[in-house]
Amino acid sequence: MKMHPFESDFAKALLLLLHCTAVVTTDAFCARSNQMLLPTQTSFTQMKLYVDNSEGEEQPHSVWYNRYKEYQSDTLDDYDFVLNDRELIESDPALNLLSSEIGVKEYFTKQIDLSHQENIPFSVLAERAFDTIEDIFQHLQRIPYENGSAKITPEEELTRKTVVVLGSGWGAHALMKVANCNKLRIIVVSPSNHFVFTPMLASAATGTVEYRSMTEAVRSANGMIEEYIEGKAVGVDIGKKRVTVRLNSLLDQYGETEPPEIELEYDHLVVAVGCKVDVKGVPGATNSLRLKSCDDARKLRTAIGECFEYASRPDVSGADREEERTRRSTFLIVGGGPTGVELAGELYDLAEDITRSHKGSYPRLRNNVKVVLCHSGSALVPQFEQPLQEEALKSLRRKGVEVILNTRVTELKDGYAKLSTKKFDKETGEKGRVESELPIGLSVWCAGTAPVSFVSQLLDQLPDAARNADGRIKVDKWLRPQMDDPSLLGSVLVLGDAAACMEDDDFLPQTAQVAGQQGAYLARLLSRGYDLETTPPALPCTPLSPCDIFYDPMLTEWLKLRGLDVASKFSFLNLGLLAYLGGGEALSQVQVGEFPLFAYSGSVAFVLWRSVYLVKQVATKNRILVTFDWIKNSVFGRDMTRF
């Protein structure tokens, strides 16, 4: 699926804005027209009965009913009562819906505090807007080449630099999408022949969406990519600008035992190899399942189905085997970050779906399925603000997920896990740890990351100053690692989880959002022809860089007009965080740079979560497929077949 000229970040933002506005406006119109859901109306009718039968005593529901009447008549100005009385809200689903409605009204009616507007990165926003215009222009230029009506001339071929891209994740995929292949000869090397929308891996592992709905083939990302090689980089010689690639072993049943190795020469090597799961030396943890790739999600989905089938066997069907039946259908998730929390929420949804009476595949396991989330920290999703951390904990526990904080997994064996929980005695002030065992049927490791082996091989050829304490590669503001030979500066570029990039005296987080922005930044840096040996990188035919065959006078004048005769440093634009909690609830923390817009949890945040994930799909085909997957599961339930 080719990228449409208007499938850019800027266009996606406009689409998201229109989508959210339509959803909220429709919801508000229905609410103001007294066309709310039937259970809500019934509950408020019951609340009115409480008022009539209270014999003068003010009951909690009667207070809410009076509040609701004030809200409907637009006489309620103080929303704090509604939004802060969480225990009362959680006691009744109707009150929960009303809280969400009032929360939306408060957000759209209150004036946003602009006292810290200096935190809004206006210069970065303006630069991204102009970059989007430039990207659209390049995509329009690409169309004749993709449909075969134009070809690269021999003269253009001489000016193309060879860029070898290692990886097919967020950073590499963004680079492929944005790169101008009239000027760059892109060769992609990756053991995976597709890009996967990783935030939805938990959904794929539980059958909410299908794998192919959230993936895009590397060869489809950009029709002008020179070549894709399915393999893995196993060595590099930065002096000779040469990388060694071991091809994937294919057609094993036909006799290919030892896959061959090839060497590729490059002008620029882009290292976007990502990271691997770090089990931190915990015994038995290597046997746990992971959730880093589409293959991991496929294996986890199969294992989940096998766990339910294992717990449904006749040998544990009796009342005296209740404990064993529960053990077999107990899922342990290690790590309370966004991945672990979203997987817990998705497993809750799956369990609710497949254990329904008469409709679910495993109704007899209704009281046996157990989801346990183990986190070594004192709060879930530490990347979020504290109120949202607390909401995540309350939401999961309210659904029946067992959340164990301040606890490390010390050993994993067949059928159980050993836990070590931090304890503090308030009376004596003594600290210690309590050891325990947890019977489990399946464990998923979602805690910690570590660099892949190729990063270590590359660091062996770089100066010691390029090695970060956690094993990643330190890069400068233009994503270049230090080199012993100054003439090689800029020949190797590192981004994403493999790079340790400083901004405002702190390292950027290892997130898809950072990697995607770095990939687009590098694509523009290379496409514009900056001389990466100079600091800062400068355009050809400028006082800082001599003319060469890569000089493009029209592009150079455009960039000079924008004040980009020297390359701007990479700036990360933080747009916030999202996480799904299950049961139609989510967390949303929306911001622009360091300027917060709003933070919300619940059903409204769930609408935003789905809207963003839908808009951020890499192609129109994926948006359609994901939408149909959601509709299919809502109507027919999840498919528990295994192959």
C-alpha positions as CSV (number, residue, x, y, z in Angstrom):
1,M,0.0,0.0,0.0
2,K,1.6,3.2,-1.1
3,M,1.5,6.2,1.1
4,H,-0.9,8.9,0.0
5,P,0.6,12.4,-0.3
6,F,-1.7,13.6,2.6
7,E,-1.0,10.6,4.9
8,S,1.5,12.8,6.8
9,D,1.7,13.6,10.5
10,F,0.1,17.0,9.9
11,A,-2.8,15.5,7.9
12,K,-3.2,12.7,10.5
13,A,-3.5,15.3,13.3
14,L,-6.2,17.1,11.3
15,L,-8.1,13.8,10.8
16,L,-7.8,13.0,14.5
17,L,-9.1,16.5,15.5
18,L,-12.1,16.1,13.2
19,H,-12.8,12.5,14.5
20,C,-12.6,13.4,18.1
21,T,-14.7,16.5,17.6
22,A,-17.4,14.5,15.9
23,V,-17.4,11.9,18.7
24,V,-17.6,14.4,21.5
25,T,-20.2,16.6,19.7
26,T,-22.4,13.6,19.1
27,D,-22.1,12.4,22.6
28,A,-22.9,15.9,24.0
29,F,-25.8,16.3,21.7
30,C,-27.3,13.0,22.7
31,A,-26.8,13.8,26.4
32,R,-28.3,17.3,26.1
33,S,-31.3,15.9,24.2
34,N,-31.9,13.4,27.1
35,Q,-31.1,10.5,24.7
36,M,-28.6,8.9,27.0
37,L,-28.2,5.1,27.3
38,L,-31.2,3.3,28.8
39,P,-29.4,2.0,31.9
40,T,-28.4,5.6,32.7
41,Q,-31.9,6.8,32.5
42,T,-33.1,3.9,34.6
43,S,-30.5,4.5,37.2
44,F,-31.5,8.2,37.5
45,T,-35.1,7.1,37.8
46,Q,-34.1,4.9,40.7
47,M,-32.2,7.9,42.2
48,K,-35.4,10.0,42.0
49,L,-37.2,7.2,43.9
50,Y,-34.5,7.4,46.6
51,V,-35.2,11.1,46.8
52,D,-39.0,10.6,47.2
53,N,-38.6,7.8,49.8
54,S,-35.8,9.3,51.8
55,E,-38.3,10.8,54.4
56,G,-36.3,14.0,54.5
57,E,-32.9,12.4,54.9
58,E,-30.4,13.3,52.3
59,Q,-29.0,10.1,50.7
60,P,-25.9,10.0,48.5
61,H,-27.9,9.1,45.4
62,S,-30.4,11.9,46.2
63,V,-27.4,14.4,46.3
64,W,-26.3,13.1,42.9
65,Y,-29.8,13.4,41.5
66,N,-30.0,17.0,42.6
67,R,-26.6,17.7,41.2
68,Y,-27.6,16.1,37.9
69,K,-30.7,18.4,37.7
70,E,-28.4,21.4,38.3
71,Y,-26.0,20.2,35.6
72,Q,-28.8,19.7,33.1
73,S,-30.1,23.2,33.8
74,D,-26.6,24.8,33.4
75,T,-26.6,26.1,36.9
76,L,-23.8,23.9,38.1
77,D,-20.5,25.7,38.0
78,D,-18.4,23.8,40.5
79,Y,-17.4,20.4,39.0
80,D,-15.0,19.4,41.8
81,F,-17.8,17.6,43.7
82,V,-18.5,15.4,40.6
83,L,-15.0,14.7,39.5
84,N,-13.4,14.1,42.9
85,D,-15.9,11.8,44.6
86,R,-14.5,8.7,43.0
87,E,-15.8,6.2,45.5
88,L,-19.4,7.3,44.8
89,I,-18.8,7.3,41.1
90,E,-17.4,3.8,41.1
91,S,-20.5,2.6,43.1
92,D,-22.8,3.0,40.1
93,P,-22.2,2.6,36.4
94,A,-24.6,5.5,35.7
95,L,-22.7,7.8,37.9
96,N,-19.5,6.8,36.1
97,L,-21.1,7.8,32.7
98,L,-22.3,11.1,34.2
99,S,-18.9,11.8,35.5
100,S,-17.4,11.3,32.0
101,E,-20.1,13.6,30.5
102,I,-19.4,16.3,33.0
103,G,-15.7,15.9,32.6
104,V,-16.0,16.5,28.9
105,K,-18.1,19.5,29.5
106,E,-15.6,20.9,32.0
107,Y,-12.7,20.4,29.6
108,F,-14.5,22.2,26.7
109,T,-15.9,25.1,28.8
110,K,-13.0,25.9,31.1
111,Q,-10.3,28.3,29.9
112,I,-6.9,26.6,29.4
113,D,-4.2,28.1,31.6
114,L,-1.7,29.9,29.4
115,S,0.5,31.1,32.2
116,H,3.1,28.7,31.1
117,Q,2.7,29.3,27.4
118,E,6.5,29.8,27.1
119,N,6.7,26.0,27.3
120,I,4.8,25.7,24.0
121,P,7.5,24.9,21.3
122,F,6.2,27.3,18.7
123,S,9.4,27.1,16.7
124,V,9.4,23.3,16.6
125,L,5.7,23.3,15.5
126,A,6.4,25.8,12.7
127,E,9.4,23.8,11.5
128,R,7.3,20.5,11.5
129,A,4.5,22.3,9.5
130,F,7.0,23.4,6.8
131,D,8.6,19.9,6.9
132,T,5.2,18.4,6.2
133,I,4.7,20.7,3.2
134,E,8.1,19.6,1.9
135,D,7.1,15.9,2.5
136,I,3.9,16.3,0.5
137,F,5.7,17.9,-2.4
138,Q,8.2,15.0,-2.4
139,H,5.4,12.4,-2.3
140,L,3.7,14.0,-5.3
141,Q,7.0,13.9,-7.1
142,R,7.3,10.2,-6.3
143,I,4.0,9.2,-8.0
144,P,5.2,9.2,-11.7
145,Y,8.1,6.9,-10.7
146,E,5.9,4.5,-8.7
147,N,3.4,4.1,-11.6
148,G,6.1,3.6,-14.1
149,S,5.7,6.8,-16.2
150,A,9.1,8.1,-15.2
151,K,12.5,6.6,-14.5
152,I,15.6,7.8,-12.7
153,T,18.1,9.0,-15.3
154,P,21.7,8.0,-15.5
155,E,22.7,11.5,-14.4
156,E,20.4,11.2,-11.3
157,E,21.8,7.8,-10.6
158,L,25.3,9.2,-10.2
159,T,24.2,11.6,-7.5
160,R,22.4,9.0,-5.4
161,K,24.0,8.1,-2.1
162,T,23.7,4.5,-0.8
163,V,22.0,4.4,2.6
164,V,21.8,1.0,4.3
165,V,19.1,0.9,6.9
166,L,19.3,-1.8,9.6
167,G,15.8,-2.6,11.0
168,S,12.2,-2.2,10.1
169,G,10.8,-0.7,13.3
170,W,9.4,2.8,14.0
171,G,12.6,4.7,13.2
172,A,13.5,2.8,10.0
173,H,9.9,2.8,8.8
174,A,9.6,6.6,9.2
175,L,12.8,7.0,7.3
176,M,11.6,4.8,4.5
177,K,8.3,6.8,4.2
178,V,9.9,10.2,4.1
179,A,13.2,9.6,2.3
180,N,13.6,11.1,-1.2
181,C,14.6,8.0,-3.2
182,N,15.5,10.2,-6.2
183,K,18.6,11.2,-4.2
184,L,19.0,8.2,-1.9
185,R,19.5,4.6,-2.8
186,I,17.8,2.9,0.2
187,I,18.7,-0.7,1.0
188,V,16.8,-2.1,4.0
189,V,18.2,-5.0,6.0
190,S,15.9,-6.6,8.6
191,P,15.0,-10.2,9.7
192,S,11.3,-9.1,9.7
193,N,9.9,-8.2,6.3
194,H,7.2,-5.9,7.8
195,F,6.6,-3.0,10.1
196,V,4.3,-3.6,13.0
197,F,2.2,-1.1,15.0
198,T,3.6,-2.1,18.3
199,P,1.1,-0.3,20.6
200,M,-1.5,-2.8,19.4
201,L,0.6,-6.0,20.0
202,A,-1.4,-6.7,23.2
203,S,-4.6,-6.4,21.2
204,A,-3.3,-8.9,18.6
205,A,-2.2,-11.3,21.3
206,T,-5.7,-11.5,22.6
207,G,-7.5,-11.6,19.3
208,T,-8.9,-8.0,19.4
209,V,-7.3,-7.3,16.1
210,E,-5.6,-9.5,13.6
211,Y,-1.8,-9.3,12.9
212,R,-2.1,-8.3,9.3
213,S,-4.4,-5.4,10.2
214,M,-1.6,-3.6,11.9
215,T,1.4,-4.4,9.7
216,E,2.9,-3.1,6.5
217,A,5.3,-4.9,4.3
218,V,8.7,-3.2,4.0
219,R,8.5,-3.4,0.2
220,S,5.2,-1.5,0.3
221,A,6.4,1.3,2.6
222,N,8.0,3.1,-0.3
223,G,7.8,1.9,-3.9
224,M,11.1,3.4,-4.8
225,I,13.2,1.6,-2.2
226,E,16.2,0.1,-4.0
227,E,16.2,-3.3,-2.3
228,Y,15.0,-5.2,0.8
229,I,17.2,-7.9,2.2
230,E,15.7,-10.3,4.7
231,G,18.6,-10.9,7.0
232,K,20.5,-9.7,10.0
233,A,23.6,-7.5,10.3
234,V,26.3,-9.6,12.0
235,G,29.4,-7.4,11.5
236,V,30.6,-4.0,10.3
237,D,33.8,-2.3,9.2
238,I,33.3,1.4,9.7
239,G,36.7,2.2,8.1
240,K,35.8,0.5,4.8
241,K,32.1,1.5,5.1
242,R,31.0,-2.1,4.8
243,V,28.4,-4.1,6.7
244,T,28.1,-7.9,6.8
245,V,24.6,-9.4,6.6
246,R,23.6,-13.0,7.3
247,L,20.5,-13.9,5.3
248,N,17.6,-15.5,6.9
249,S,17.4,-19.3,6.6
250,L,14.5,-20.0,4.3
251,L,12.8,-23.2,3.0
252,D,14.4,-25.3,5.7
253,Q,12.5,-28.3,4.5
254,Y,14.2,-28.1,1.1
255,G,17.7,-28.3,2.4
256,E,19.0,-24.8,3.1
257,T,21.0,-25.5,6.3
258,E,23.5,-22.7,6.5
259,P,22.3,-19.3,5.2
260,P,24.9,-17.3,3.2
261,E,26.5,-14.1,4.3
262,I,26.9,-11.0,2.1
263,E,28.7,-7.7,2.3
264,L,27.1,-4.3,1.5
265,E,28.9,-1.1,0.9
266,Y,27.4,2.2,2.1
267,D,27.8,5.9,2.2
268,H,25.6,6.1,5.3
269,L,24.7,3.3,7.7
270,V,21.5,3.9,9.7
271,V,21.4,1.7,12.8
272,A,17.8,1.3,13.8
273,V,18.0,-2.2,15.3
274,G,15.9,-1.6,18.3
275,C,16.4,-3.5,21.6
276,K,15.7,-6.8,23.2
277,V,13.8,-7.8,26.3
278,D,16.1,-8.0,29.4
279,V,15.2,-10.7,31.8
280,K,17.9,-9.4,34.2
281,G,19.3,-12.9,34.8
282,V,16.2,-14.2,36.6
283,P,16.3,-18.0,36.5
284,G,13.6,-19.4,34.2
285,A,12.7,-16.1,32.8
286,T,14.1,-17.0,29.4
287,N,11.1,-19.4,29.1
288,S,8.6,-16.6,29.5
289,L,6.8,-15.2,26.6
290,R,7.5,-11.6,25.3
291,L,5.6,-8.9,23.5
292,K,8.1,-7.1,21.3
293,S,7.2,-8.3,17.8
294,C,4.4,-9.8,15.7
295,D,5.9,-13.2,16.2
296,D,5.8,-12.7,19.9
297,A,2.1,-11.8,19.8
298,R,1.3,-14.8,17.6
299,K,3.1,-17.2,20.1
300,L,1.3,-15.5,23.0
301,R,-2.1,-15.8,21.4
302,T,-1.5,-19.5,20.8
303,A,-0.3,-20.0,24.4
304,I,-3.3,-18.2,25.8
305,G,-5.7,-20.4,23.9
306,E,-3.8,-23.5,25.1
307,C,-4.0,-22.4,28.7
308,F,-7.8,-22.1,28.5
309,E,-8.0,-25.5,26.8
310,Y,-5.6,-27.0,29.4
311,A,-7.8,-25.6,32.2
312,S,-10.9,-27.1,30.6
313,R,-9.6,-30.7,30.4
314,P,-11.8,-33.4,32.1
315,D,-9.0,-34.3,34.6
316,V,-9.6,-30.9,36.3
317,S,-13.4,-30.6,35.8
318,G,-14.4,-31.7,39.3
319,A,-15.1,-29.5,42.2
320,D,-12.1,-30.9,44.1
321,R,-9.8,-29.7,41.3
322,E,-10.9,-26.1,41.5
323,E,-7.4,-24.9,42.7
324,E,-5.6,-26.7,39.8
325,R,-8.1,-25.3,37.3
326,T,-7.4,-21.8,38.6
327,R,-3.7,-22.3,38.4
328,R,-3.8,-23.4,34.8
329,S,-5.8,-20.3,33.8
330,T,-3.7,-17.8,35.8
331,F,-1.6,-15.3,33.8
332,L,1.4,-13.5,35.3
333,I,2.5,-10.3,33.6
334,V,5.9,-9.1,34.8
335,G,6.3,-5.3,34.4
336,G,3.8,-2.5,35.2
337,G,4.7,-0.2,32.3
338,P,2.3,0.6,29.4
339,T,2.9,-2.7,27.7
340,G,2.2,-4.7,30.9
341,V,-0.9,-2.6,31.8
342,E,-2.4,-2.8,28.3
343,L,-1.9,-6.6,28.2
344,A,-3.6,-6.9,31.6
345,G,-6.5,-4.8,30.3
346,E,-6.7,-6.9,27.1
347,L,-6.6,-10.2,29.0
348,Y,-9.4,-8.9,31.2
349,D,-11.5,-8.2,28.1
350,L,-10.7,-11.6,26.6
351,A,-11.7,-13.4,29.8
352,E,-15.0,-11.5,30.0
353,D,-15.7,-12.3,26.4
354,I,-15.0,-16.0,26.3
355,T,-16.5,-16.9,29.7
356,R,-19.9,-15.5,29.0
357,S,-22.8,-17.9,29.7
358,H,-24.1,-19.7,26.5
359,K,-22.0,-17.3,24.3
360,G,-18.4,-17.6,25.4
361,S,-16.1,-20.5,24.5
362,Y,-15.2,-21.3,28.1
363,P,-18.1,-20.4,30.3
364,R,-17.1,-22.9,33.0
365,L,-13.9,-20.9,33.6
366,R,-15.9,-17.8,34.7
367,N,-14.6,-17.9,38.2
368,N,-11.2,-19.4,37.5
369,V,-9.4,-17.0,35.1
370,K,-7.0,-14.8,37.0
371,V,-4.7,-12.0,35.7
372,V,-1.8,-11.0,38.0
373,L,0.3,-7.9,37.3
374,C,3.6,-7.8,39.1
375,H,5.6,-4.6,39.2
376,S,8.8,-3.8,41.0
377,G,8.0,-0.1,41.5
378,S,5.5,1.6,43.8
379,A,3.2,2.9,41.0
380,L,2.0,1.6,37.7
381,V,2.9,3.4,34.4
382,P,5.5,5.7,35.9
383,Q,5.7,7.7,32.6
384,F,2.2,9.1,33.4
385,E,1.2,11.8,35.9
386,Q,0.5,10.7,39.4
387,P,-3.3,11.0,39.3
388,L,-3.3,8.8,36.2
389,Q,-1.0,6.3,37.9
390,E,-3.5,6.0,40.7
391,E,-6.4,5.7,38.3
392,A,-4.7,2.8,36.5
393,L,-4.2,1.0,39.7
394,K,-7.9,1.5,40.8
395,S,-9.3,0.6,37.4
396,L,-7.4,-2.7,37.1
397,R,-8.2,-3.7,40.7
398,R,-11.8,-2.8,40.2
399,K,-11.9,-5.2,37.3
400,G,-10.4,-8.0,39.3
401,V,-6.8,-7.9,38.1
402,E,-4.5,-8.7,41.0
403,V,-1.8,-5.9,41.0
404,I,1.2,-6.6,43.2
405,L,3.5,-3.6,43.7
406,N,7.0,-3.3,45.1
407,T,7.6,-6.9,44.0
408,R,10.2,-8.6,42.0
409,V,10.1,-12.0,40.3
410,T,13.1,-13.9,41.5
411,E,12.5,-17.2,39.7
412,L,10.1,-18.8,37.2
413,K,9.5,-22.5,37.1
414,D,6.9,-24.7,35.5
415,G,3.7,-24.0,37.4
416,Y,4.7,-21.3,39.7
417,A,6.7,-18.1,40.2
418,K,8.8,-17.0,43.2
419,L,8.2,-13.4,44.3
420,S,10.1,-11.0,46.6
421,T,8.0,-8.2,48.0
422,K,9.4,-5.1,49.7
423,K,7.9,-4.5,53.1
424,F,8.1,-1.6,55.5
425,D,7.1,-1.9,59.2
426,K,5.6,1.5,60.2
427,E,5.9,0.8,63.9
428,T,9.6,-0.3,64.0
429,G,10.7,1.5,60.8
430,E,12.4,-1.7,59.6
431,K,12.6,-2.6,56.0
432,G,12.8,-6.0,54.5
433,R,11.5,-8.4,51.9
434,V,8.9,-11.2,52.0
435,E,9.3,-14.2,49.8
436,S,6.3,-16.0,48.4
437,E,5.2,-18.4,45.6
438,L,2.4,-17.8,43.1
439,P,0.9,-20.7,41.1
440,I,0.6,-19.7,37.5
441,G,-0.2,-21.2,34.1
442,L,1.6,-18.7,31.9
443,S,4.0,-15.8,32.3
444,V,4.7,-12.9,30.1
445,W,7.9,-10.7,30.6
446,C,7.2,-7.0,29.9
447,A,10.0,-5.5,32.1
448,G,13.3,-4.1,31.0
449,T,15.2,-3.8,27.8
450,A,18.8,-4.3,26.7
451,P,20.8,-3.5,23.5
452,V,21.1,-6.2,20.8
453,S,24.4,-7.9,20.0
454,F,25.1,-5.8,16.9
455,V,25.2,-2.6,19.0
456,S,28.1,-4.1,21.0
457,Q,29.9,-5.0,17.8
458,L,29.6,-1.5,16.5
459,L,30.7,0.0,19.9
460,D,33.9,-2.0,19.7
461,Q,34.9,0.1,16.6
462,L,33.8,3.4,18.2
463,P,35.6,5.6,20.8
464,D,35.0,4.7,24.4
465,A,33.1,8.0,24.8
466,A,30.4,6.7,22.5
467,R,29.4,3.9,24.9
468,N,26.6,4.8,27.3
469,A,26.4,3.3,30.7
470,D,23.4,1.1,29.7
471,G,25.2,-0.2,26.6
472,R,23.5,2.0,24.1
473,I,25.4,4.3,21.6
474,K,25.7,8.0,22.6
475,V,24.9,10.3,19.7
476,D,25.0,14.1,19.2
477,K,22.2,16.4,18.3
478,W,22.3,15.2,14.7
479,L,22.2,11.5,15.8
480,R,25.9,10.9,14.9
481,P,28.2,8.8,17.2
482,Q,31.7,10.0,17.8
483,M,34.4,8.7,15.4
484,D,38.2,8.3,15.9
485,D,38.6,9.4,12.2
486,P,36.9,12.8,11.7
487,S,36.4,12.0,8.0
488,L,34.0,9.2,9.0
489,L,31.7,11.5,11.1
490,G,28.2,11.1,9.8
491,S,28.8,7.9,8.0
492,V,27.1,6.0,10.8
493,L,23.8,7.3,12.2
494,V,22.0,5.7,15.2
495,L,18.3,6.2,16.2
496,G,15.6,4.7,18.3
497,D,16.2,2.3,21.1
498,A,19.8,1.8,20.1
499,A,20.7,5.5,20.6
500,A,21.3,7.4,23.8
501,C,20.3,10.9,22.7
502,M,20.5,13.8,25.2
503,E,17.9,16.6,25.3
504,D,17.7,19.2,28.1
505,D,20.3,17.4,30.2
506,D,18.3,14.1,30.1
507,F,18.2,11.1,27.8
508,L,15.2,10.8,25.6
509,P,12.9,7.8,26.4
510,Q,13.0,4.6,24.4
511,T,9.5,5.0,22.9
512,A,8.0,4.6,19.4
513,Q,7.2,8.3,19.4
514,V,10.9,9.2,19.7
515,A,12.1,6.7,17.2
516,G,9.5,7.7,14.6
517,Q,10.4,11.4,14.8
518,Q,14.1,10.6,14.7
519,G,13.6,8.5,11.5
520,A,11.7,11.3,9.8
521,Y,14.4,13.8,10.9
522,L,17.2,11.6,9.5
523,A,15.3,11.1,6.2
524,R,15.1,14.9,5.7
525,L,18.8,15.3,6.8
526,L,20.0,12.9,4.2
527,S,17.5,13.9,1.4
528,R,18.6,17.6,1.7
529,G,22.2,16.7,1.1
530,Y,23.7,18.1,4.3
531,D,27.5,17.5,4.7
532,L,27.4,15.4,7.8
533,E,31.2,15.6,8.3
534,T,30.9,19.2,9.4
535,T,29.5,20.5,12.7
536,P,26.8,21.6,12.4
537,P,26.0,19.8,9.1
538,A,25.8,22.4,6.3
539,L,24.4,22.5,2.8
540,P,26.7,22.1,-0.2
541,C,27.9,25.4,-1.8
542,T,27.8,27.3,1.4
543,P,30.7,28.9,3.3
544,L,30.8,25.9,5.6
545,S,30.7,23.2,2.9
546,P,32.1,23.1,-0.7
547,C,30.0,22.2,-3.8
548,D,29.7,18.6,-4.8
549,I,27.6,16.5,-7.2
550,F,24.8,16.3,-4.6
551,Y,24.1,20.0,-4.9
552,D,20.5,20.9,-5.6
553,P,20.1,24.7,-6.2
554,M,16.3,24.8,-5.9
555,L,16.2,22.8,-2.6
556,T,19.2,24.8,-1.3
557,E,17.5,28.1,-1.8
558,W,14.3,26.9,-0.2
559,L,16.2,25.7,2.9
560,K,18.1,29.0,3.0
561,L,14.8,30.8,3.0
562,R,13.8,28.8,6.0
563,G,17.1,29.5,7.7
564,L,18.3,25.9,7.3
565,D,21.5,26.5,5.5
566,V,22.9,24.5,8.5
567,A,20.9,21.6,9.8
568,S,18.8,22.2,12.9
569,K,19.3,19.9,15.8
570,F,16.9,17.1,16.5
571,S,14.1,18.2,18.8
572,F,11.6,15.7,20.2
573,L,8.1,17.0,20.3
574,N,6.3,15.1,23.0
575,L,2.6,14.7,22.2
576,G,1.6,12.7,25.3
577,L,0.9,9.2,26.3
578,L,-2.0,6.7,25.9
579,A,-2.7,3.3,27.6
580,Y,-5.6,1.0,27.5
581,L,-7.0,-0.4,30.9
582,G,-9.6,-2.8,29.6
583,G,-13.4,-2.6,30.0
584,G,-13.7,0.4,27.7
585,E,-11.4,2.5,29.9
586,A,-8.0,4.1,29.1
587,L,-5.5,6.7,30.2
588,S,-4.8,9.8,28.1
589,Q,-2.1,12.4,28.8
590,V,-2.1,14.9,26.0
591,Q,0.5,17.6,25.7
592,V,2.5,19.7,23.2
593,G,6.1,19.6,24.3
594,E,6.2,20.5,28.0
595,F,2.8,22.3,27.7
596,P,0.0,20.1,29.1
597,L,-3.3,20.1,27.4
598,F,-5.3,17.6,29.5
599,A,-5.0,14.3,31.3
600,Y,-8.0,12.1,31.6
601,S,-9.0,8.5,32.4
602,G,-12.1,6.4,31.7
603,S,-14.5,6.1,28.8
604,V,-13.7,9.5,27.2
605,A,-10.0,8.6,27.3
606,F,-10.9,5.3,25.6
607,V,-12.5,7.2,22.7
608,L,-9.3,9.2,22.3
609,W,-7.2,6.1,22.6
610,R,-9.0,4.4,19.8
611,S,-9.1,7.5,17.7
612,V,-5.4,8.1,17.9
613,Y,-4.5,4.4,17.3
614,L,-6.7,4.4,14.3
615,V,-5.4,7.6,12.8
616,K,-1.7,6.6,13.5
617,Q,-2.0,3.4,11.4
618,V,0.5,3.7,8.6
619,A,-1.9,3.3,5.7
620,T,-5.6,3.6,4.8
621,K,-5.8,-0.2,4.4
622,N,-4.7,-0.7,8.0
623,R,-7.3,1.8,9.3
624,I,-10.1,0.0,7.5
625,L,-8.9,-3.5,8.6
626,V,-8.5,-2.4,12.3
627,T,-12.0,-0.8,12.2
628,F,-13.5,-4.0,10.9
629,D,-11.7,-6.1,13.5
630,W,-13.2,-3.9,16.3
631,I,-16.7,-4.2,14.8
632,K,-16.3,-8.0,14.2
633,N,-15.2,-8.6,17.8
634,S,-18.0,-6.4,19.2
635,V,-20.6,-8.4,17.2
636,F,-19.3,-11.9,17.2
637,G,-16.8,-12.1,20.0
638,R,-13.2,-13.2,19.8
639,D,-12.1,-16.2,17.7
640,M,-10.4,-18.8,19.9
641,T,-9.3,-21.2,17.1
642,R,-5.7,-22.2,17.0
643,F,-3.6,-23.3,14.0
